[in-house]
Amino acid sequence: DKFTFFRQGFIAVEEGKIVSVGYHLDEKYHNAKVIDFGNQLIIPSFNDVHIHAPQYPMAGLGFDQELLPWLQNYTFPLEAKYDDIDYAQKKYKQFLIKLWKVGTLRFVAFSTIHKEATIALIELIAQTGLKAFVGKVNMDRNAIPELTEATETSISDTLAVLEATSSY
């Protein structure tokens, strides 16, 4: 319920965790390594370690159903649309803009079974400055026909995604 701003303050970090923020550095940090960021703005971010990027358009839908019917009636029909690369890019852009707006700057995301759409998501993330791990979904059963792939295809497409995005 409040936002605190420190102009020319400090952030003390121990073992990767923020332990203190403010203006008056505790004596125990006087010999610590200092990185001066000058007049840059440093803001905290949220980290989401389990997010389904293609499901963004249906946020808040389907509370009327349990998981398996929800997947069949809401999720699978939506995710099948990501076979259309233009649709996928449009929706993934909207997803990434929303993450920026709410301060989620680091995340682990699932895409869909679609190789080209998964590559597009990873490329879009690289353009935004957000940091993420993205996994192509692999489904050879328990889905609608449009989202069911042969195991061999799933493996080769996953390897192709890794190859195409290894420089990110």
VMD Tcl script that draws the C-alpha trace (Angstrom):
set ca {
  {0.00 0.00 0.00}
  {2.97 2.34 -0.23}
  {5.93 3.08 -2.42}
  {9.23 4.18 -0.91}
  {11.75 6.12 -2.98}
  {15.42 6.60 -2.09}
  {17.35 9.19 -4.08}
  {21.05 8.28 -4.03}
  {20.43 5.56 -1.48}
  {21.90 2.09 -1.19}
  {20.87 -1.53 -1.51}
  {22.85 -4.06 0.53}
  {22.89 -7.55 -0.95}
  {24.13 -10.71 0.76}
  {24.27 -14.03 -1.10}
  {21.94 -12.70 -3.80}
  {19.30 -11.40 -1.38}
  {18.48 -7.79 -0.54}
  {19.08 -7.39 3.19}
  {18.87 -3.62 3.58}
  {17.77 -0.51 1.69}
  {18.07 3.12 2.71}
  {20.30 6.13 3.15}
  {22.47 5.20 6.14}
  {24.66 2.20 5.47}
  {25.23 -0.03 8.49}
  {28.82 -0.05 9.73}
  {29.22 -3.75 8.87}
  {28.98 -2.87 5.14}
  {31.65 -0.15 5.08}
  {34.26 -2.51 3.60}
  {31.85 -4.25 1.22}
  {32.23 -4.13 -2.55}
  {30.36 -1.11 -3.90}
  {28.79 -0.76 -7.33}
  {27.76 2.82 -8.06}
  {24.87 3.00 -10.50}
  {24.98 6.80 -10.60}
  {21.62 8.36 -11.41}
  {20.04 5.16 -12.70}
  {16.68 4.03 -11.40}
  {16.76 0.65 -9.68}
  {13.40 -1.02 -9.19}
  {12.44 -4.44 -7.88}
  {10.66 -6.84 -10.15}
  {8.37 -9.78 -9.80}
  {9.46 -13.24 -10.87}
  {6.90 -15.75 -12.11}
  {8.22 -19.29 -12.20}
  {5.18 -20.90 -13.84}
  {3.22 -19.06 -16.50}
  {1.46 -20.22 -19.67}
  {2.07 -17.47 -22.23}
  {-0.61 -18.54 -24.76}
  {-3.28 -18.58 -22.06}
  {-3.02 -14.82 -21.45}
  {-6.09 -14.01 -23.61}
  {-8.29 -16.16 -21.39}
  {-7.18 -14.82 -18.02}
  {-10.06 -15.03 -15.58}
  {-12.15 -17.41 -17.71}
  {-13.31 -20.88 -16.84}
  {-13.84 -20.72 -13.10}
  {-17.02 -22.66 -13.76}
  {-15.13 -25.87 -14.58}
  {-12.59 -28.20 -13.07}
  {-9.19 -28.70 -14.70}
  {-9.84 -31.36 -17.35}
  {-13.08 -29.84 -18.71}
  {-11.44 -26.40 -18.55}
  {-8.55 -27.65 -20.68}
  {-10.93 -29.22 -23.23}
  {-13.35 -26.29 -23.40}
  {-11.13 -23.24 -22.96}
  {-7.40 -23.89 -23.10}
  {-6.96 -26.36 -25.95}
  {-9.15 -24.48 -28.47}
  {-7.28 -21.26 -27.68}
  {-3.82 -22.81 -27.86}
  {-4.65 -24.43 -31.22}
  {-4.87 -20.88 -32.67}
  {-1.11 -20.43 -32.10}
  {-0.51 -22.48 -35.24}
  {-1.19 -19.14 -36.99}
  {2.10 -17.25 -36.51}
  {0.46 -13.83 -36.97}
  {-2.05 -14.62 -34.23}
  {0.73 -15.97 -32.00}
  {2.91 -12.88 -32.41}
  {-0.01 -10.54 -31.73}
  {-1.04 -12.36 -28.55}
  {2.52 -12.87 -27.33}
  {3.19 -9.12 -27.76}
  {0.10 -8.36 -25.65}
  {1.29 -10.87 -23.05}
  {4.76 -9.31 -22.81}
  {3.37 -5.77 -22.59}
  {1.16 -6.87 -19.70}
  {4.13 -8.42 -17.90}
  {6.05 -5.13 -18.23}
  {3.08 -3.15 -16.93}
  {2.72 -5.25 -13.79}
  {6.46 -5.47 -13.10}
  {7.03 -9.13 -13.92}
  {10.44 -8.86 -15.51}
  {11.69 -12.43 -15.04}
  {9.66 -15.56 -15.72}
  {9.52 -19.20 -16.73}
  {6.93 -19.75 -19.45}
  {5.32 -22.52 -21.38}
  {4.44 -21.84 -25.00}
  {2.48 -24.36 -27.10}
  {3.42 -27.32 -29.29}
  {3.98 -24.92 -32.21}
  {7.66 -24.63 -33.11}
  {7.41 -21.33 -35.04}
  {5.26 -19.67 -32.37}
  {7.66 -20.77 -29.63}
  {10.60 -19.33 -31.53}
  {8.64 -16.10 -32.08}
  {7.92 -15.83 -28.34}
  {11.60 -16.24 -27.49}
  {12.61 -13.65 -30.10}
  {10.02 -11.17 -28.79}
  {11.27 -11.65 -25.23}
  {14.83 -10.94 -26.38}
  {13.65 -7.64 -27.91}
  {11.94 -6.51 -24.69}
  {14.79 -6.82 -22.21}
  {12.70 -9.19 -20.11}
  {14.50 -12.34 -18.96}
  {12.87 -15.74 -19.29}
  {13.18 -19.44 -19.71}
  {10.69 -20.69 -22.31}
  {9.72 -24.27 -22.92}
  {7.96 -25.66 -25.95}
  {5.04 -27.81 -24.85}
  {5.25 -31.47 -25.84}
  {1.92 -33.31 -26.12}
  {1.48 -36.69 -27.73}
  {-1.74 -37.61 -25.87}
  {-4.66 -36.30 -23.80}
  {-5.33 -33.27 -25.99}
  {-7.48 -32.30 -28.95}
  {-6.22 -33.50 -32.35}
  {-4.90 -30.03 -33.27}
  {-2.58 -30.12 -30.25}
  {-1.49 -33.73 -30.41}
  {1.87 -34.36 -32.01}
  {3.83 -37.49 -32.77}
  {6.59 -38.07 -30.24}
  {9.24 -37.95 -32.98}
  {7.89 -34.62 -34.25}
  {7.80 -33.25 -30.74}
  {11.43 -34.16 -30.16}
  {12.65 -32.79 -33.49}
  {10.66 -29.56 -33.10}
  {12.00 -29.07 -29.57}
  {15.55 -29.53 -30.81}
  {14.85 -27.07 -33.66}
  {13.60 -24.47 -31.14}
  {16.75 -24.92 -29.07}
  {18.95 -24.59 -32.15}
  {17.10 -21.51 -33.45}
  {17.23 -19.70 -30.12}
  {20.59 -20.77 -28.69}
  {22.03 -17.27 -29.09}
  {19.43 -15.72 -26.76}
}
mol new
graphics top color blue
foreach p $ca { graphics top sphere $p radius 0.5 }
foreach p [lrange $ca 0 end-1] q [lrange $ca 1 end] { graphics top cylinder $p $q radius 0.2 }
display resetview
